[in-house]
Amino acid sequence: MTPEIRARAAKIKLLLMDVDGVLTDGHLINVPGPDGKMVETKLFDSQDGIALRWLTWFDIQTGVISGRLSPATEERARQVGMTYLYQGHHEKIPIIEEILAKSKIAPQQIAYAGDDLTDVVVMRRVGFSIATANARQEVKAAAHYITSAAGGSGAVREICELLLEAQGHWQDILRKYEIS
């Protein structure tokens, strides 16, 4: 981790992210529901999930801003203790402005992870912008950091570990699990 990335990550109090392509690999799965109508579901990475929980142990809030409406996303947000859940919003500027007002967290203390063009407007308004390995080239060009892992395949875990390391908490996690 470069000194610039460490400095940005050390300030973060809130990690926001897109869903499809960040928390998932971007594939949408439609299955029949109990009434026979098709229901969209998603695959989430379990290691991403535990890492998001670890952030809450150290008072780092999390949340998502997604263009799609999904009960699977709502459930995942509940499971990992997210503070913010915004779905059905392709125009993300009003959402980030609302989060800034509600949270009272400075833009420099917010990280945002994205993969597609709609994410760049948020990335330009926060202190630490992150693109996943599978992000569009334009998104990578706007990012301070690009994960080595793809969305849905450990990118969020990588981000969480980076934040925890930069803030001096990674050794606490390792000690908790008796890893020396």
N, C-alpha and C positions, 0 to 999 in steps of 0.2 A: 504494500500500500504506500503510495507516495505521500510525502508530507502534506501536500495540498488536500488530497482525499481524506487523510486522517483528520486534518483540521476541520473540514466540512462535516465529516461524520461525527466528530466529537460534540458538535453543537446540536445534534438532532434530538428533538423531543416528540416528533410526530412523523411516522412513515405512512405516506399515502401511496396508493398504487391503483393501476388499472387491473382488470380481472383477466379477460381473455388475452392470452399471450404473455401474461405476467404470473398470475396465480395459477393459470392453466396453460396448456400448450396451444390454446386458441381453437381447438376443435370443439364443435358443438354437437352434442349427442342428443338425438330425439328418440324417446321411447314412449310406448303407449301407457297412459295413465289408467287408473281404475275405471274411468268412464269411457275408455277407448280413444280419447283425444290424445294427440301427441304432446309430450311434455319435454321441455329441454332440460338436460342435466349436464353436469361438468365433472371432470376428474381433477381432484386436487392432490398435491403431493403431501404426504404425511410429515416429512421432514421440514417442509416449509411451515406446516401448522405448529409443530412444537416450538420452532424458532420464533414464530410470532408470539406465542405465549411467553417465551422467555423475555421478550421485549417488555411485556406488561409488568414483569417482576421488577424492572428497573425504571418504571414510570415513563416508558416510551410508548406513546399511544400509536394506534394503527387505524387505518381505514381504507376504503375503496371508493373510487369514482368510476362508474361503468356506464357505458352507453346502453347496455342490455338490461332487461328485467329478468331476474332469475331467482326462484326460490332456493336453488342450490347455493347461490352466492350468499343469500340471506342466512342460510343455515351455517355456512362456513364462517361467516363473520361472527355469528353467535358462538360457535365452537372455539374460535381462537381469541375471543374477547376484544373484538374491534370496537373502537369508539365511534367511528364514522362509517356509515353505509349509505352511499348515494348510488342509485341505479336509474337507468333510463335517461341519462343525461349525456348527450353527444356534445353539447356546448358546456365545456367544463370550467370556463372562466367564472361564471356566476357561482359555481359550486366552491371553487377554491376561495373566492372572496367571502362566501358565507362561512366556510370553515375557519378562515383567518379571523373573522369577526367573533365567532362563537368560542373558539379555542383560546384567544388572546395569546397565541404563540406567534412569534415573529417569523416572517417568511424565511429568514436565514436558519431557522431552527426546524424547518420542514424539509423532508426528503420526499421525492416522488419518483416512482418507477413506472415506466411505460414502454410500449413496443410499437405504437402506431402513430400516425400523423396527429390524431386528435389529442394526443398526450403532450405534444410539444408546447402548447400554450400554457399548460400547468408547469412543465419543466422549466420554463423561462421565468416563472414567478416564485420559485423556491430556492433555498440555499444549496441543496444537493440533488441534482437531477441524475437519474439512473436509467439506462436502457438495458434491456435484456439482450442476451446473445442473439436471439431470433428477431430482434427489432428491425424495423425498416432502416435503411441507411440514413435517411433524413433525421430519424430519431436519435440514432447513434451520434450523429454530428452535433446534436444539441445537448448531449449528455456530458456530465462531468466524469461519469464512471460507466463502464459497460461490463456487465457480468460475463463470466466465462460459461455459466450455465444458462440454458434456455428457460423461458417461462414454462412453468408446470413441471420442470425437471431440476429443481433446486436453485433457481435464480433467487427466489425470495429468501431461502435459507442462507445463501451466500451474502445477501444484503444484510440480513439480521446479524450474522456473525461479524461482518465488517463493522456494523454500528456498535455491537457489544465490545469488540476488540478496541475500537477507537475510544470508547468511553471507559475502558478499564474494567469491564465486567466479564470478559470471556473466561478469565481464570476462575472466577466465581462459579460459572457454569461447569467448568471442568471439575472443580473440587466437589461440587454437589454430586456429581456422578462418579466420584472417586477415580478420576483420571488425572494422572500426574504428568 
